[in-house]
Amino acid sequence: MSQVYGEGPSNADESPLRIVADANIPGLDTTFAQHGSVTRLNGRNLTSADLRTADILLVRSVTRVDARLLDDTPVRFVASATIGTDHLDRDWLDRNGVTWIHAPGCNADAAAQYSVAMLLLSARRLGFELSQKTLGVVGHGNVGSRVGYLLNALGIESVRIYDPPLAEAGQSEFCSMDEISRCDIISLHVPLTRSGRWPTFHLIDRDFLRRLPAGALLVNSSRGDVVHGEALLRWLRAGKGHAALDVWPGEPRPDPELIRAATVATPHVAGYSLDGKYRGTLCIYAAFREWLGKDPAAPELLRTLPPRHLPEATRTAADAILAACPVEQDDAAMRRLTEATATEIGTGFDALRAGYAPRRDFAGWQVPTELPQNLKNQLRALRFDTDFIDLTPKTG
């Protein structure tokens, strides 16, 4: 459950709360609406005027929460249904007595699974096998550790990991960034930080890119500004390597030239599974109830999500992963943005995210009973649902 940063309400009355929420946060009717009125708005366009009578603010990463938004409003509690906090001015919130929470790890499965799907599609397009490459994972937290697990389940053993805070804590399996620069594939899974001992802003810059092996592949599904966009574009244009990008410098207006140059280009949807979104809502709702001094128990929303079914034509684990994560379809939609004007790109980028077709995590995909047992075993290791009983009547 998410940690609550701040104190609960000083008054113990049960008067209905006034809640303003990003319209793209699901499950509000069976959670927060039980405690007051919920006004749903476009999170990208929220203003201070929208919060003049609000007690509670529920956001995603598209909303910058700071003094400009909250000053002179009655908001007492801010919850972000996302894993990151770089959109929250945490110092200002703390100084002004506004309780804030987020949902670390809520969509980690989705982001990790989609990242691996990006790798697999890149491998198909570039004509190589992942098993023939050395992979470097930068960041071994909620997402990065899951990426490592999935790669291992796919039989890929040559994986190096860079995570200096964990290395300093005494975990010996981590390598240096210099060792990462010698990998054939680098996958980024870090928060965006601009200060501290290990800032990640422009972690991948011109000097790092110049050290990579010829034909290296950079995968980024963390935050766009972890990579220096101009340096990356020059590197790609020079034919030095390749990139698979789900996040972009300058969102929501990514550079169309960078989109064209990428091997795989998707609209910041790696974490956009139904499971992850509902898990984010449940995470902040449980913390919200704790803030109210109530039992943090939350409804079982995930049990209500309908399962998906892998195609019977599934022949490999890669087939299953790319069926569950429609990266190729998302890539095609993203590339259509390059035909738009600069203003239209921003609107179109947000529209792709807001209108993204519901996707299930691997655990929400049922495996055909007819598949070979060795493939079913591998899919089970990848967390696909291989235990359901198919009661569909057979003909013939």
Buried (B, 14 or more C-beta within 10 A) or exposed (E): BBEBBBEBBEEEEEEEBBBBBBBBBBBBEBBBBEBBBBEBBBBBEBEBEBBEEBBBBBBBBBBBBBEEBBEEBEBBBBBBBBBBBBBBBBEBBEEBEBBBBBBBBBBBBBBBBBBBBBBBBBBBBEEBEBEEBBBBBBBBBBBBBBBBBBBEBBEBEBBBBBBEBBBEEEEEEBBEBEBBBBBBBBBBBBBBBEEEEBEBBBBBBBEBBEEBBEEBBBBBBBBBBBBBBEBBBBBBEEEBBBBBBBBBBBBBBBBBEBBEBBBBBBBBBBBBBBBBBBBBBBBBBBBBBBBBEEEBEBBEBBEEBEEBBBEEEBEEBBBBBBBBBBBBEBBEBBBEBBEBEEEEBBBBBBBBBBEBEBBBBBBBBBBBEEBEEEBBEBBBBBBBBBEEEEEEEEEE
